[in-house]
Amino acid sequence: MTETTLNETYLSRQPVLDLQQELVGYELLLQPAGSAGGTGNSPENAAMLVCGAYAELGIRSALGRHKAFLRVDPDFLHDDAIEALPAEGVVIQILLDRIPDERMLERCRVLRERRYSLALADYAGLDEQSSPLLTMVDYVKIDIRGKDSRRLLELAGPLARLPLKLLAQGVETREDFVRCRDAGFQLFQGYHFARPEIVSGRRLTASQTTIIQLINLAARDADTVKIEEGIKHDPALAVNLLSIVNSVAYNFSRRISSLRQAITVLGRRQLQRWLQLLLMTPAGKVPDASRTPLLQVAALRGRMLELLVGQVRPRDATLAGQAFITGIMSMMPTALGMPMNEIFEQIALEQEIVAALQSYQGTLGKMLMLIECYDAEDADGCDAILAGFLGTGLDRNMLNHCLTESLRWINGSEEAD
């Protein structure tokens, strides 16, 4: 796997969630630039590319405890490259195009003995292709698109007694999730968590209102005493803040025991970031971007924008700070279920951030559009935007590396060896 190869492809990812809507891992694919959604490769070449990218980009360390779901065809299943992947970090998804022969079944037995997790992809019912593998796989993946509830039950029902997990692919709405959950699926692949109903005039909870007030105080660099007073009115918020600053991530020589100390130690910008993530967190939970998919998308966008701005404007620390806030704020309508213009009425933001979020203006706006195209697996859109940054070092390869570094940052992982 070479840098040239990485610069000819975009790394795409689709989240895999469990019944509690927590992140389990990602299906990873490499999409050749200019492919307009096509692979441009044989299944075997595509599998080889993504396995190579997994190693080249240090994805194992970047994903932390989460799994990488990787597709392979029956021919590539025999390739030694598979055993260069860490058994605990990947799920090998087998794309069947024929009835498995004894050589293939033996290969699956060997991989299982070596503790690799196997999945049967694109399952369409019991037949001569799928039946021999059902006792060897840990997951069965079913593409739910175009299938009604009755058909889902027909597919999932006969597998209910087997010691495996059912993974629904193509879960894009809350209704999809409910149908699949009721049919017996335990895992869900898709972006349904990021597509809530947006309602104009929706009322914020008391806790959300408090957090917004604190975001405004931090943005205006208000006196520490005022910020401390606001946090004191919400005991859960106070405990949360103290736990954050006393976590291993900050590595202080002594424990922080007062809110005033905690506010001072964090600084206004970090306090603002923490509050914005907290605003997206379900009530009663601690913001954890490594587990909550919506927070991960928000934090990932923020960190990626920060890294990308650092590439094109390396000496502009102010713009880098604004980039992180822009990334988080771009997911706020999803988190709150409110239109962006109504959020602007309640949260004070710098004009550069507002312009980027409203109409993709300026460097921040162009970067945000790039991230949104990247998330949407729009290779052509990414290429068009990157063309405007010639000479800055910003290219497809850099975009892929920024994604990996952002995942590593979110998961608190060490750099890959």
N, C-alpha and C positions, 0 to 999 in steps of 0.2 A: 504494500500500500504506500503510495508516494504522495507528496504534497500536491503534485500535479493532478493526481486522481481526485484528491479531496477538493481541489479547486474547480473540478468539473461537475461536482454534485452538491446537493443540499441534503443535510441530515434532517429527516422529518421524524416526528415522534407523536404517538397517540397514547394518552394516558390509559392505564388499566386500574380500575377502582374496585374495592370490595363492597360488601353490603352496607358497611358503615360510611360509605363514600370517602374512604381514605385511600391514599395512593398506594398501589402495590408495585407498579412498575410502568414501563413504557414499551410499546412495540416500536422498534427502530427500523427505519427504511432509508435508503439513500436514493434520492431522486435526481437523475441527471438534469443539469440546467438546460432550459429550452425544451424540455420534454413534454410540457403542457399536460402533466399528469401521467404520462406513460413512463415505463421503466427504461426503455431503450436498451435493455439487456435481457439475455436469457435468464431464467430463474437461477441457474447455477452461478452465472456471473454476478447477478444481483446479490446472492447469498455470500459469495466470496468478498464482494465489495463491502458489505455491511459488517462482516466479521473482521475484515481488515481495518475498517474505520473504528470498530469497537476498541481494538488494540491501539491504533495510532492516536486516537483522541483521548485515550485514558478514561474511557467511559465507565469502566468498572469502579474506579475510585469516585468518579463524578456522581454516580447513582447511589452511592452509599449502600443502604440496606435494601434498596429497591431493585427489582429484577429487570433485565433487558429481554424482551421477547423478540427472537430473531427467526425469520423465515428461512427454511432450506427446502430444496426439492430432493426427491429420493436419490439422485445421483450425487449431489453434494454431501448428503448424509454420510457418505463413506470417506469424505476428504479428511485428512489428518488435521486440517486447520480447525476443525470443530473442537478437537481435544486441546487446542491451545487456549480455548476460552475457559474461564473459571466456572466449574460446575455449580457453585453456590450463587453465581451472579446472573445466570442466563436460563431462559426457557427456550428449547429448540422446538420450533413449530414446523411440523412436517406437512408439506403440500403434496398430497398424493395425486398422481396422474395415471396410476396403474394399480393392479392388484399386487400387493407386496409379496415378493418372493422370499424364499428361505434366507437368502443372503441379507436382505434388508431386515427381516425379523431378528436375525442373529445380531446385526449391528445395533438394533434398538435394545436388545438384551444387554449387550456390552456397555452401551452408554448408561443404561439404568444402573448396572453394577458399579459404574464409576460415578454414580450419584448425580447424573444429569437429569434435569426435569424435561419431559417430552410433552408436546401438545399435538393433537391432531387438528389441523386447521381446515376450514371450509367444509365442516361436516354437514352432510346432506341426508343422513339417515343410514340405517343398518343396511349394508350391502357387502359384496365380496371384497371391496377395497377397504372399508373401514373396520369390519368385524375383527380381523386378525390382530389389529393394533389396540383395540379398546382395553385389553388387560395390561397393556404396556405403557400407556400414557397417563400423565398426571392431570392433563387438561384436555377438554374437547371444546373447540371454538366453533361457534355457529354464527354466520352472518345473518342478522335479523332483518335486514332491509328487504322490503317487499313481502314480509311474512306476517300474517295476522296472528292473533293470540292462539287460535286453534292449531295452526301449523307449528307454532313454537312448542305447544304442549305435546304434539305428536313427536317432535324431534327430541325434546328433553325428557319426556316421560320414561322411555325405555332405559335411559342411562342413570336414573335416579338412584338405583341400588348399587351402582358401581363406585369404587373408591377413587373417584376423580372429581374435578371441579369443572363446572360448565361456564364457559366464557362467552358472553354475548358481544359480538362485534357490530359496530354501526349504531351504538346507542347515542342518539343526538338530542333527545328531548326527555323531559321528566316522564312523559307518558310511556316512552320506550322503556325507561328504567323500571317503571312499575310493572309493565307487562312481562318483562323478563324476570324480574324478581318473583312475581307470582307464578311463573312457569318453572321456577326452581333453579335459575341461574345464580351463581355466587360471585361472579366477576363480570365487569362491564367495561368495554372499551369504547371510548368516544368522548365527546365534549358536552354531554348533557348538563354537567354541573355548571357550565359557563353560559347557559342560555335560559335565564329566568325570565319571568314576566316583568316588563318595565311598566310601572304604573305612575302616571303623573299625579302629583298631590299626595303621594304616600307619606304617612307620618313616621318620623323616626322614633325609636324607643328613647326612654330617658337616658339610658347608658350611652347610646349613640350620640345624643345631643351633647352630653358631657364631653365625650371624646372630641367632637367637632369644635367645641369651645376651647378645649386644650390645644388642638391643632392650630387654631387661630392665634392663641397666645404664644405658642412656640414660633410660629411664622413671623410674628411681630417682634420677636425677641423680648417678650414681656419679662418683668421682674420675676426672679425665681420664687419669691414668696407668693405671688399671685398664682403661678402654676402649681406650686405645692398645695395651696389652699383648694384649688380645683380638684386635685387628685384625692385629697383627704375626704372629700364628700362621697367618694366611691371606694369603699374599703377593698373590694375585689381588684379594682384598678391599682390601688396602692400595693397590695400583695404581689400582683403581677409584675409591677415595675421593679420591686425589690428582688424578686426571683430572677428577673432578666439580668440585672446588673451584677448579681452575685453568681451567675452561671459561669461555667468553665470557659465560655466564649470570651469573657472579659479578663479573666486571669489576674485579678487584683491581689496584692499582697495581703490585704485585710478585708474583712467583710464590710459591705456598705449597710449601715443600720438605720439611716434616716432618709426620708424622701428628698430632702434638700440636697444631701450628698449625691443621691442617685441621679437627680436632675442635672446637677453640676457635672458629674462624671460622664453622663451620656452626651451632654451638649445638645444644643437646640436642634441641629439637623438630624441627629440620630433619634432624638426624642420624637420629632415630627414623623420620621419613618416608622418608628415603632407604633405610634398612635394610629397611623393610616392603615397599617397591617391589622391592628387590633380592631379597627372599625369594620373590617371584613370578616372577623372571626365570629363563629356562632356563639351565642350567649353562654357564659359559664366555661368557655374553653380558653386555653392559653394559645396565642398565635404560634403555630408551628408549620412553617412553609414546607417542611420536609414530609409532612403527612397530609395536610389539607390541600387538595388539588387547586382550588381557587386561589389560595394564598400563594401556592407555588407559581402559578401563572403570573400573578401580580409581582411577586418578588423577582421572578425570573426576568420579566420584562424590565423591571427597574434596573437590575444588575446588568443585563445585556445592553440596555441603553447607555448606562454609565460606562461600560467598557468600550462600546462603539464610539461614543463621544470622545473618550480618552485616546482613541486611535486617530480621529480626524482633527481634534482640537486638544492636543496633549497638554497644553499649558493652561487650559481653562478649567480650573477647579470649580468655579461657580456653575458653569454649564454642566459639568459632570454631576454635581449635586442636584441640579434641576432635572437632569435626565432620569435619575432614580425616582424622583417624585412623579415625573410624567408617566413613567412605566406603571407605577402603583395606581395612580389616578385613572389611567386608561381602563382599569378593571373595576373602578368604583361603581359605575351604573349596574354592572352585573352583581356585585356584592350587595348593594343596597336596594336594587330593583327600582331605581329612580333615574329619570333622564339627567344627562350631564348638566344641562343648563340649570336645573334645580339644585344640583350639588354645588355648582359654582356660587349660587346665592348664599350658601351656608359655610363654605370653606374658602378662606382667603388664600389665593395663589398668585405667584408672580406672573406678570403679563406674558412672558415667554412661554410659560407652561400652558396658560389658558389658550394662547394662539395655536400651540401645537395640538392641544386636545380638541379644539373647536374646528380647526381648518387645516391642520398639518402644515402650519407655517414655520419657516425658519429651519435651522439644523435639527432642532428637537422634533419638529413635525415630520421632516423627511425620515429621520431615524425611526420614529414611531410607525410610520407607514411601512418601512422596511420590516420591522418586527412583526407587524400584523400580516404582511404578505408571507413572511417566513412561517408564522404560526398556521396560516391557512394553506400551506404547502403550494403556494403560488410561485413557482420557480421563475416564470416569465416576469411577474411583477417585481420580484427581487432583482433580477438582472437589469430591469429598466431603471430602478432606483440606484443600484450600485454604479451604473454607467455615469451618474452624476458625481461620483466620488473618485474618479480616476486620479491616480497620483497620490492618494492618501494612504494606500496600503489596505484599504477596505475592499475585500473581495469575498467570494464564496467560502474560501478556506478560512478567512478570518471570522466570518459569520458562524461557521461550524465550531471553531475553537471557542468563540465567545459563549456559545450555547453550553459547551462542555464545562468551561470555567464557571459559568453561572450556576449550573447544576451542582458543581463541586462546592461552591460557596454556600448555596442553600443547605446542602446536606452536611456541611461542616466536615467534608472529607479532606484527607491529605492529598497532596499531589501524587499522581501515579508514578511508580518507579520507572 
